[in-house]
Amino acid sequence: MEGHNQPERKLGGSPVAKIKLAVIALAVSLFLASAPASLFAKKGASPNSPAASTPAAASGIPQSSSDRPVLEHRNPRYMVMRDDVLILSFPLSPELNQTVTVQPDGYITLLNVGSLFVQGMSVPDITEAIKKVYGKILHDPIINVDLKDFQKPFFVVSGQVTKPGQYDLRYETTVSEAIAVAGGLAPTAKTQILIYHRVSSGWMEVKKFNLKDILNGKNVNEDAVLQPGDMIFVPEKFITNFRKYVPYSLGLYTSINPAAI
């Protein structure tokens, strides 16, 4: 037993061993002090570290920006616009029943409580906002809000068509059907058209669409379906646009017989 314990006492008590242990302890402490900043920021292992909680801030990229398009909701609710008409009914207080119109500034005027801004809000949001306002004079008010008149879905056709303009989108309408509603393509129209679709506020998605095959009875199943607010632009043929800059007198000179002069 003494033979086995004797080397440990010598190793632990020697000056060299003590120096080695101190160096190791110092290295471990330095590593632990610097590890969270380097490891956790890359791997996100520490939930309490700032880098793990805000990765976008650590990388210098803003979490949200109005300069970038946002994804559309699958089933978006209708947002109230100017000139929309709302019917407000109070089952327990019928004397407050009223019909209001959204004014050009986005406000509606409510009986006994004043004005309320509702533009850009959905009907459920407006209902909650009105309940909150009337909660000042009524106890737990029950209010029903219905849309009486609103901006109907539409599409726009512009460019080289017979009747460009805005049309109601009352049913599922394809691009070729929309052009037919607008009177069809003009003789100066290209068959490669552009479709503009609003992705979010300030952003529009532009797609090229070729009508040539569909007009010839080919690939009719690939005819795109319009969404509310879409705009179709039919460009002008290059040769038609080029002729605008060619003098009409050029044809006169070429048609004259030099021998007759």
C-alpha positions in Angstrom: 0.0 0.0 0.0 2.8 2.4 0.8 4.5 1.6 -2.5 1.3 2.6 -4.4 0.7 5.9 -2.5 4.2 7.1 -2.5 4.4 8.2 -6.2 1.1 10.1 -5.8 2.5 12.1 -2.9 5.6 12.9 -4.8 3.8 13.9 -8.0 1.2 16.0 -6.3 3.7 17.7 -4.0 6.4 18.4 -6.5 6.8 22.0 -7.8 6.7 20.9 -11.4 3.3 19.1 -10.9 1.8 22.2 -9.2 2.9 24.4 -12.1 1.3 22.0 -14.6 -1.9 21.9 -12.7 -2.0 25.7 -12.5 -1.4 26.0 -16.2 -4.2 23.5 -17.0 -6.7 25.3 -14.6 -5.9 28.7 -16.2 -6.4 27.3 -19.7 -9.7 25.7 -18.8 -11.0 28.9 -17.2 -10.0 30.9 -20.3 -11.7 28.4 -22.5 -14.9 28.5 -20.5 -14.9 32.3 -20.5 -14.6 32.6 -24.3 -16.6 29.5 -25.3 -20.2 31.0 -25.0 -19.4 33.9 -27.4 -17.9 31.7 -30.1 -19.8 28.4 -29.8 -23.3 29.4 -28.8 -23.4 32.2 -31.4 -22.7 29.7 -34.2 -24.7 26.7 -33.0 -27.4 28.4 -31.0 -26.9 26.0 -28.0 -27.4 28.6 -25.3 -31.0 29.8 -25.0 -30.0 32.7 -22.8 -27.3 34.1 -25.1 -28.2 37.2 -27.2 -27.0 35.5 -30.4 -29.3 32.6 -29.9 -32.3 34.7 -29.2 -31.8 37.1 -32.0 -30.0 35.4 -34.9 -31.0 38.1 -37.4 -29.6 40.8 -35.2 -26.3 38.9 -34.8 -26.0 38.5 -38.6 -26.8 42.2 -39.3 -30.0 41.3 -41.2 -33.2 43.0 -40.1 -36.0 40.7 -38.9 -38.7 42.5 -40.8 -38.5 45.0 -43.6 -41.1 46.9 -45.6 -38.8 46.6 -48.6 -39.4 42.9 -48.9 -42.5 41.1 -50.0 -44.4 39.0 -47.5 -46.2 35.7 -48.0 -49.9 35.9 -48.8 -52.4 34.2 -46.4 -54.1 31.2 -47.9 -57.6 32.5 -47.2 -57.3 36.3 -46.6 -60.3 38.2 -45.2 -61.7 41.2 -47.0 -60.3 44.5 -45.8 -62.8 47.3 -45.7 -62.1 50.2 -48.1 -63.4 53.7 -48.6 -67.1 54.0 -49.6 -67.9 50.5 -48.2 -71.2 50.4 -46.4 -71.6 48.6 -43.0 -74.8 47.6 -41.2 -74.5 47.6 -37.4 -77.2 45.8 -35.4 -77.5 45.8 -31.6 -79.9 42.9 -30.6 -80.2 44.2 -27.0 -80.2 47.9 -27.9 -82.1 48.2 -31.2 -82.2 52.0 -30.9 -78.5 52.0 -31.8 -79.0 50.1 -35.1 -77.4 52.0 -37.9 -75.9 51.9 -41.4 -72.6 53.6 -41.8 -70.4 54.4 -44.8 -66.6 54.5 -44.7 -65.6 58.0 -45.4 -62.7 59.1 -47.7 -60.4 59.4 -44.7 -61.2 55.8 -43.5 -63.4 56.7 -40.6 -67.0 55.8 -39.8 -69.3 57.9 -37.5 -71.1 56.0 -34.8 -74.1 57.1 -32.8 -73.3 58.5 -29.4 -69.6 57.5 -29.4 -68.1 59.5 -32.3 -65.7 58.4 -35.1 -63.7 55.2 -35.5 -61.0 54.4 -38.1 -61.8 51.1 -39.9 -60.1 51.3 -43.3 -57.9 48.3 -43.9 -59.6 46.2 -41.2 -61.6 43.0 -41.6 -65.2 42.7 -40.4 -64.2 40.6 -37.3 -61.6 43.3 -36.3 -64.2 46.1 -36.9 -66.7 44.2 -34.7 -64.2 44.0 -31.8 -63.2 47.6 -32.2 -66.9 48.8 -32.1 -67.5 46.6 -29.1 -64.6 48.2 -27.3 -65.9 51.7 -28.1 -69.5 51.0 -27.1 -68.3 49.3 -24.0 -67.8 52.8 -22.5 -71.6 53.3 -22.5 -73.0 49.7 -22.6 -72.3 46.7 -20.5 -70.9 43.8 -22.6 -72.5 45.0 -25.8 -73.6 42.5 -28.4 -73.0 43.9 -31.9 -73.3 42.3 -35.4 -71.5 43.9 -38.3 -72.4 43.1 -41.9 -71.1 44.3 -45.3 -73.9 45.9 -47.3 -71.9 47.3 -50.1 -68.2 46.8 -50.8 -65.5 46.9 -53.5 -66.2 43.9 -55.8 -63.4 41.8 -57.1 -62.1 43.0 -60.5 -59.4 42.6 -63.1 -57.8 45.1 -65.5 -56.9 44.6 -69.1 -54.7 47.2 -70.8 -52.6 47.5 -73.9 -53.4 46.2 -77.4 -57.0 45.0 -76.9 -60.3 46.3 -78.4 -61.8 47.5 -75.1 -59.2 48.1 -72.4 -60.6 48.8 -68.9 -61.6 47.4 -65.5 -64.0 44.4 -65.3 -65.8 42.7 -62.5 -64.4 39.3 -61.5 -67.6 37.4 -60.8 -66.4 33.9 -61.4 -63.3 31.9 -62.1 -61.8 33.6 -65.2 -58.8 32.6 -67.2 -56.4 35.0 -69.0 -57.8 34.1 -72.5 -61.4 34.6 -71.2 -60.4 38.0 -69.7 -59.0 39.1 -73.1 -62.2 38.0 -74.8 -64.2 40.0 -72.3 -62.0 43.0 -73.3 -62.9 42.6 -76.9 -60.0 40.3 -78.0 -56.6 41.1 -79.2 -56.0 44.0 -81.5 -54.2 43.4 -84.9 -51.1 45.1 -83.4 -51.0 42.9 -80.3 -48.3 40.4 -79.3 -49.3 37.0 -78.1 -46.8 37.1 -75.3 -48.5 39.1 -72.6 -47.7 40.2 -69.0 -49.7 39.4 -65.9 -49.3 41.7 -62.8 -50.3 40.3 -59.5 -50.1 42.2 -56.2 -48.1 40.1 -53.6 -48.2 42.7 -50.8 -48.3 46.4 -50.2 -45.8 48.0 -52.6 -44.9 44.7 -54.3 -46.2 43.2 -57.5 -45.3 39.9 -59.2 -45.0 40.0 -63.0 -45.3 36.8 -65.1 -45.0 36.3 -68.8 -47.7 34.3 -70.5 -47.8 33.1 -74.1 -51.3 33.0 -75.7 -50.1 31.6 -79.0 -50.6 27.9 -78.2 -53.9 28.4 -76.4 -55.3 30.5 -79.2 -54.3 27.6 -81.6 -56.0 25.0 -79.4 -52.9 23.7 -77.7 -52.1 23.4 -74.0 -55.5 24.8 -73.1 -55.1 23.4 -69.6 -52.2 25.7 -68.9 -54.4 28.8 -69.2 -53.8 30.9 -66.1 -56.6 31.8 -63.7 -56.9 35.4 -62.6 -56.9 36.6 -59.0 -58.8 39.7 -57.8 -56.9 42.8 -58.6 -54.8 41.2 -61.4 -53.8 43.3 -64.4 -53.2 42.0 -67.9 -51.0 44.0 -70.2 -50.9 43.2 -73.9 -47.7 44.7 -75.5 -47.5 46.0 -79.0 -45.8 44.2 -81.8 -42.3 45.3 -82.5 -42.9 46.0 -86.2 -46.0 48.2 -85.3 -43.9 50.2 -82.8 -41.1 50.5 -85.4 -43.4 51.9 -88.0 -44.2 54.9 -85.8 -40.6 56.2 -86.5 -40.6 55.5 -90.2 -41.6 58.5 -92.4 -44.7 57.8 -94.4 -43.1 59.6 -97.4 -40.6 56.7 -97.7 -43.3 54.6 -99.3 -44.0 57.3 -101.8 -40.4 57.6 -102.9 -40.1 53.9 -103.4 -43.3 53.6 -105.5 -42.2 56.3 -108.0 -40.8 55.0 -111.3 -37.5 56.9 -112.0 -38.0 56.4 -115.8 -41.2 58.4 -115.7 -39.4 61.5 -114.4 
